[in-house]
Amino acid sequence: MVTQICGLKTEYMISGGGDIPVVLLHGWGSSFDVYKGIISGLSNRCRFYAVNFPGCGGSETMKEAWNIDNYCDFVEEFLSFVGLSHQSPVFIGHSHGGRVILALAGKGRIEPSKIVLLDSAGIVAEKTPSQKRRAKNFKRIKRFLSLPVIKKFSGGLLEKARKHYGSADYNAAPPVLRNTMVSLVNTDLRDIIGNIKCPTLLIWGENDTDTPLSSAEIIKSKIIDSGLCVIKGTGHFSFCEKPYEAIAILRAFIK
C-alpha cells in the first residue's frame, strides 16, 4: 500500500489478526520485508504496522539530507495516518529503526507500551585505530583534491577515494542518502535514552560488528526497565539468522 508521508510517496503495510498493535521500523538500506518471519510468527496475537523509510523499498527518496529529527517527524506522521497517535503500541526497530525509536521515546515524542531493539544503532562507538587511520587518510585526500588548483584536474579521483574508504552502505547510496547517513552515524543518543521508562528488550547478535555488543550494554545501562538477550553465533541480523530463537524471545516478551 502507498500513501503520502512528509510529502513523499511512502510504502507501508498493515498485517496480522491479533489485538496487540506493533509498529515495525527497519534498518538502513533495508525494508519492512526483513520482518516477514516475525510477522508470520506473531500474527495470531499482533497487528503489525510497518513503513518503509524514504529511499527504501517502494518509498520515494527525500530531496535533501535528513537528520534524526526528520525521521522522528516521518514516523509521527505515519502513526497519525494509521490511527496510532493516541495509543501505546509496541515498537520494534532494527538497526537504524531502533535508533529512531530511541530518539522518539527519549525525547518523549511517543509513549510505547514496550520497546524491542534488534541490533540497534544510536550509540556512537569508539573507533578502532584502523578506522581512525582510514578516516584521517580520507579527510587528507579530500582536502587536497578539493583545492581550487587541483579540483578542476582531479576528475573522478575524489569519488574513487570515497568508494575506497567508504562503507558498502555509503557507496551504494545516492548523494542525498550519503549525507543523511553521515549525519545519522554521528548522532549519539546516550544522553536521552535514560528518559525511557517502558519495558525494553534488547536482542543482539553475539558477533555483530555494525552495532557491537558494547552498544547494547550501554543502552541497557541507561534504560532502567531493560533486559538483553544475546543470540549466539549471529551478526547484525540476529533475528533473521536464527528466527525461531528470536520469535520465541519475542513471544515471551509481547504478551
N, C-alpha and C positions, 0 to 999 in steps of 0.2 A: 504494500500500500504506500501511497505517496501523498504528502501534504507540503505546506509551506511553513518552515520554521526559521525565524530570523531573516526572512526574505529569501530563503534558499529552498529549492526543491529538495525535500527530505524523505528518505525511505524509512518506513517504520513497520512494526509487526506487533500484533496482539494475538496471543495464543494461550491455550490451556484452559481447562474447565474447572479449576479449583477456586477456592474462596479467598486465598491469600494473594493480594496484589504484590507483584515483584517487578522492579524496574531493572533492566539489564543494560549496562554500558560496556562497550567493547574496548579493546586496546588499540594502540596506534597502528594505522595501516590495515586493520582487520575489519570485521563487520559482525553483525549480530548472528551470522551463520555459525560462528565459533561456539555458540551456546546451544546448538541443536541437541547435544547429549543431555545437558542439564534440563532443557525444556521437556524432552521426552521422558526423562526420569522422574520429573516432579510435576507433570501436567495434571495429575489427578488431584493435587492439593493447591496448586498455584495458578494464578492468572498472570501471564507474562506480558510486559510492555517493553519492547526493545526498539531502539532507534539507531540509525547509522549516522555517525558524526560526518560533518562536511568533508567531502573528498574521499569518502569510504563507501563501499557498496554502491548503491544507486543514488547516493546523495550528492548534490551539487557542491563543488568546491567554492569556498569563500573567495572574495576578490582581493582582500587584504589580509595580512597576517593576524592571527588571533592570539590572545593570551588566555590564561586560565579563567579569568572573569568572563570572557566571551563564551567559553564553553559552559560556564555556570548559567549564563543567560539563556543559552540554547536549551539546556536541559529543563530549566524552569518553564520556558515557553512550551516545550514538549509535554511536561506534566500538566500544564493548563489545558493543552489541546485534548489530552486523553482523560481529563477529569480527575486527576490525582492531586491537584494543588492543595486541597484541604484534607487529604488523607495522609496516613503514615505508612507507606508501603515499605517492604523490604527492598534494599538497594544492593545489587550485586555488580561489582566492577572489576574487570581485568586490566592490569597494567595502567594505561592512560585513563581508562574508565574509572579505575579505583582512585586515581589522582583527582579526577573531577568530583567524585563523591566526597573525598576528604575535604576538598575546598568548599563544597556546598554545605556540608554538615559542620565543618569547623567554623564557618562564618555565619552559621545559624540560618542559612537560606532554605534548608529543608529540615524536616523532623522525622527521620526514618524510625520505623519500629525496630528494625535490625539492619546491620550492615554486614556484607560479606566482601572481603577484599581478596582477590585472586592474584597473587604475584604483583601487587600494586606498585605503581610509581607514586611519586610525591615526596620522596626523600632524596636529596642530592648527596650521593655517596662520595666519600673521599676518593679522588682519582689516584690510580696507581702511578708509580714513577714512569712507566711506559706510556700511559695515557697523557701524563703531563708533558712528556717529551714530544709526543705527536702533536698535541695542541700548540705547543710552543713553536714547533717547526712550521706548522701550517700558518700560524699568525705571522711568522717572519717572512715566509714566501708570499703570503697575501699582501703584506705591506710593501714588499719590493715590487711585485707585479702591478700594484696599484699606483705606483709613482707615475706622474704625467708623462715623463720622458720615456718610460718603459711601456706604459699601458697600451699605447697605440701600435706597438710592435709585438705584444705578447700573445696575440691571437687567443687560442683556446687553452693556454697554459694554466690559467687560474682554475678553469673548470676541470682540467686534468688533475690539478692538485686537490681540488675538492673531492673528486672521485677516489683519489688515492688515500686521503686522510679521513674522509667521512665514513660514517656507518652505512650499512646496507639500506636501512630505512631512510637515512638522509639522502643518499644518492638516488633512491627510487622515487623521491617526492619531487613535484614541481616547485619552482622557487617560492611561491606563497606558502606552501606547506613546510618547506625547509626553514623559512624564517619563523614560522609558527613553532616548529619543533625546537629550534634554538631557544625560544622564549620558555617553552614548557620544561625542557630538561634542566634549565637553570632556576626553576621555581621550587623552592623548598618550603614545605608546609608544616614542618615540625613545630613551629611556634603556635599554630592554631588548632592542631588536631587534638590537643588536650581538652578542647571545649566539647568534644563529642562524648555524650553520656549514654547513648543507647548501646545495647549488647552488640559487640562487634567481633566477627570471626575472621581470622586471617588463615588462608590456605596457601601454602607456599611450596615451591619445588626446592628440594634439597640442594640441587645443583644449578639453581637459577643464577645466571651471570648478568642478565639485563637489569633485574632488580634484586640484588643479592639478599640473602637471608638476614644479613645485618640490618637492612632496611626494615624488615619485618619486626625485628627485635626492638628497633627504635619506636615504630608505630605502636607496638604492644605496650611499651613502657609509658607511652603518653596517654593512651586511652584506658581509663580505669577499668571499665567492664569489657575486657577483651581477652581473647584466647587465640593461640597459634597452633595450627595443625600442619606439620611438615610431611609432605609426601615423598618418601624415599625414592631416589633414583630418577627424579624428574627435573625438568628445567623450567623455563619461563612460562610454558603452557601446561603446568602440572595437572590441571583439571581435564585436559584433553589427553594427556599421555596415560593417565590412569583414571579414566572416567568413572568406573564403578566405585573406586575408593572415594573420589571426590563427591559423588552423588550420595553415597552413604553418609558422609560427614554432613552434607547439606540437609539431608532428610532429618538427621538428629537435631540440627540447629533450627530449621524452619518448621515449626510445629503449629 
